[in-house]
Amino acid sequence: MAQVLVLGSANADLVVSVPRRPAGGETVLGSDTVVLPGGKGANTAVAAARAGGRVALLGAVGDDGNGALLRRSLEGAGVDAALVAVSRRPTGAAYIAVTPDGENSIVVAPGANADVVAEAPWGRFAVLVCSLEVPVPVVEEAVRAASAAGVRVVLNLSPVVGVAPDVLAALDPLVVNEHEAAELAPSFEGLLELGPRAVVVTLGARGAAVVTRSGVLEAPAPEVDVVDTTGAGDAFAGALAVRLAEGRELVDAVRFAVRVAAFSVTRAGAQPSYPTLAELGGP
């Protein structure tokens, strides 16, 4: 079975449905708040586990109710939470406003995620997948340690921040969405000049593009009825990591990840929306 280590955040998602996003200085009345397990790291780990992976999360939560909520969700999905530390800071929180078209706006309070450390038995894992709601120096240290141990490294560079050149050179692949890609380079091919061995650009409802020295290949997404896009990128990253850990080619792994992400937007929330292999209709 695949062996995936996810380094990233674990947050409580505080979700409110709103008729539209408020303008500056404006108040918009929304629905009751729903509290769900989230965070880019925890989301990615749960998505990977439901996609058939053997997965562990390297992260941190507070000694509070939201931390307990996250541990229950992780363990319920089959994620190994032994590397999730308990911090004196409160569990991270994401404040999410969802509009009727399923799009969302998010504000993140990092909390315990600021205390994540890059310490893990790197040699146990085939793939390390990282995201950036935890301190960048921690991510950089983890990428270097994992790469030195022969682990394939995937980084979801979201949000876009400066990363050391040797860290970028260790990535196979770098994962960004099309807006992040535009911040980094004038073209998809230009992303390779940053140093990664390959790049995957997620394109929302259009699927994803695989960028290598051989060119750009798009993997289209199936048409679905969108309910909530929260956590779709994390679902993609988790599913991608599982297939790569199984030894699949990058293009095949991306096609599978596109299917998982498309399914996830048909249900509300992040972690509760992620499909099992059975729900996908098989591998």
Residue pairs with C-beta under 8 A, 6 or more apart in sequence:
1 52
1 53
1 54
2 48
2 52
2 53
2 54
2 55
2 126
2 127
2 241
2 242
2 243
2 245
2 246
3 53
3 54
3 124
3 125
3 126
3 127
3 245
4 45
4 48
4 53
4 54
4 55
4 56
4 125
4 126
4 127
4 128
4 129
4 238
4 241
4 242
4 245
5 55
5 56
5 57
5 58
5 83
5 120
5 122
5 124
5 125
5 127
5 128
5 129
5 146
5 151
6 41
6 42
6 44
6 45
6 48
6 55
6 56
6 57
6 58
6 59
6 128
6 129
6 130
6 238
6 241
7 41
7 58
7 59
7 116
7 118
7 120
7 128
7 129
7 130
7 131
7 134
7 138
7 139
7 142
8 39
8 40
8 41
8 42
8 44
8 45
8 57
8 58
8 59
8 129
8 130
8 131
8 132
8 133
8 134
9 39
9 40
9 41
9 42
9 59
9 92
9 108
9 110
9 113
9 116
9 131
9 133
9 134
10 37
10 39
10 41
10 42
10 57
10 59
10 60
10 61
10 67
10 70
10 74
10 84
10 91
10 92
10 112
10 113
11 38
11 39
11 42
11 70
11 91
11 92
11 93
11 94
11 108
11 111
11 113
11 133
12 35
12 36
12 37
12 38
12 66
12 69
12 70
12 91
12 92
12 93
12 94
13 35
13 36
13 37
13 38
13 39
13 93
13 94
13 96
13 230
13 269
13 270
14 33
14 34
14 35
14 93
14 94
14 95
14 96
15 33
15 34
15 35
15 36
15 96
15 98
15 230
15 268
15 269
16 30
16 31
16 32
16 33
16 34
16 95
16 96
16 97
16 98
17 30
17 31
17 97
17 98
17 99
17 100
18 28
18 29
18 30
18 31
18 97
18 98
18 99
19 28
19 99
19 100
20 28
20 99
21 28
21 97
21 99
21 105
22 28
30 97
34 269
35 66
35 69
36 269
36 270
36 271
36 272
37 46
37 69
37 70
37 72
37 73
37 74
37 270
37 271
37 272
38 94
38 96
38 230
38 231
38 269
38 270
38 271
39 59
39 70
39 92
39 94
39 113
39 133
40 131
40 132
40 133
40 156
40 158
40 233
40 234
41 57
41 58
41 59
41 113
41 131
41 133
41 134
42 57
42 59
42 70
42 73
42 74
42 79
42 271
43 231
43 234
43 235
43 238
43 270
43 271
43 274
44 129
44 131
44 156
44 234
44 235
44 237
44 238
44 241
45 55
45 56
45 57
45 74
45 77
45 79
45 238
46 73
46 74
46 77
46 79
46 238
46 271
46 274
47 231
47 234
47 235
47 236
47 237
47 238
47 239
47 260
47 264
47 271
47 274
48 55
48 79
48 129
48 238
48 239
48 241
48 242
49 55
49 77
49 78
49 79
49 238
50 77
50 78
50 274
50 275
50 276
50 277
51 238
51 239
51 242
51 243
51 256
51 260
51 274
51 275
51 276
51 277
52 242
52 277
52 283
53 238
53 241
53 242
53 245
54 80
55 78
55 79
55 80
55 238
55 242
56 79
56 80
56 81
56 82
56 83
56 120
56 125
57 74
57 79
57 80
57 81
57 83
57 84
58 83
58 84
58 116
58 118
58 119
58 120
58 142
59 83
59 84
59 85
59 113
59 116
59 134
60 84
60 85
60 86
60 87
60 112
60 113
60 115
60 116
61 67
61 70
61 71
61 84
61 85
61 86
61 87
61 91
61 92
61 112
62 86
62 87
62 88
62 89
62 90
62 91
62 111
62 112
63 86
63 87
63 88
64 90
64 91
66 90
66 91
66 93
67 86
67 91
67 112
70 84
70 91
71 81
71 84
73 271
74 81
74 84
75 81
77 271
77 274
83 120
85 115
85 116
85 117
86 112
87 111
87 112
87 115
89 111
89 112
89 114
89 115
90 111
90 112
91 111
91 112
92 108
92 109
92 110
92 111
92 112
92 113
92 133
93 108
93 109
93 111
94 106
94 107
94 108
94 109
95 106
95 107
95 108
95 109
96 104
96 105
96 106
96 230
97 104
97 105
97 106
98 104
98 228
98 230
101 226
102 226
102 227
102 228
102 229
102 265
103 229
104 228
104 229
104 230
106 230
108 133
110 133
110 134
113 133
113 134
114 134
114 135
116 134
116 135
116 138
117 138
118 138
118 139
118 141
118 142
118 145
120 142
120 145
122 128
122 145
122 146
122 148
122 149
122 151
123 149
123 150
123 151
125 146
125 151
125 245
126 151
126 152
126 244
126 245
127 151
127 152
127 153
127 154
127 241
127 244
127 245
128 142
128 143
128 146
128 151
128 152
128 153
128 154
129 153
129 154
129 155
129 156
129 237
129 238
129 240
129 241
130 139
130 142
130 143
130 153
130 154
130 155
130 156
131 155
131 156
131 158
131 234
131 237
132 139
132 155
132 156
132 157
132 158
132 159
132 161
136 161
136 162
136 163
139 155
139 163
139 167
140 163
140 164
140 167
143 153
143 155
143 167
143 170
143 171
144 166
144 167
144 170
146 153
147 153
147 170
152 172
152 244
152 245
153 170
153 171
153 172
154 171
154 172
154 173
154 174
154 175
154 237
154 240
154 241
154 244
155 163
155 167
155 171
155 174
155 175
156 175
156 176
156 233
156 234
156 237
157 163
157 174
157 175
157 176
157 180
157 184
158 176
158 177
158 180
158 233
159 180
160 176
160 180
160 183
160 184
165 195
168 174
168 194
168 195
168 196
169 195
169 196
169 197
171 195
171 196
171 197
171 198
172 196
172 197
172 198
173 196
173 197
173 198
173 199
173 200
173 210
173 250
174 191
174 194
174 196
174 198
174 199
174 200
175 199
175 200
175 201
175 202
175 236
175 237
175 240
176 184
176 191
176 199
176 200
176 201
176 202
177 201
177 202
177 203
177 204
177 233
178 201
178 202
178 203
178 204
181 188
181 191
181 199
181 201
184 190
184 191
184 194
185 191
185 193
185 194
188 199
188 201
188 209
188 211
188 216
189 211
189 215
189 216
191 199
191 201
191 211
192 198
192 199
192 211
192 212
192 213
198 210
198 211
198 212
198 250
199 210
199 211
199 212
200 208
200 209
200 210
200 211
200 240
200 250
200 254
201 208
201 209
201 211
202 208
202 233
202 236
202 261
203 209
203 218
203 221
204 229
205 221
205 223
205 226
206 218
206 220
206 221
207 218
207 219
207 220
207 221
207 258
208 218
208 219
208 221
208 236
208 254
208 257
208 258
209 216
209 217
209 218
209 219
210 216
210 217
210 218
210 219
210 250
210 251
210 254
212 250
217 251
219 251
219 254
219 255
219 258
220 258
221 258
221 259
221 261
221 262
222 259
222 262
224 262
224 263
224 265
224 266
225 266
226 265
226 266
227 265
227 266
227 267
227 268
228 265
228 267
228 268
228 269
228 273
229 265
230 269
230 270
230 273
231 264
231 269
231 270
231 271
231 273
231 274
232 261
232 264
232 265
233 261
234 270
235 257
235 260
235 261
235 263
235 264
235 270
235 273
235 274
236 257
236 258
236 260
236 261
237 257
238 260
238 274
239 253
239 256
239 257
239 259
239 260
239 261
240 253
240 254
240 256
240 257
243 252
243 253
243 256
243 257
244 250
244 253
248 256
256 283
259 280
260 274
260 275
260 280
263 273
263 274
263 275
263 279
263 280
264 270
264 273
264 274
264 275
265 273
266 273
267 273
277 283
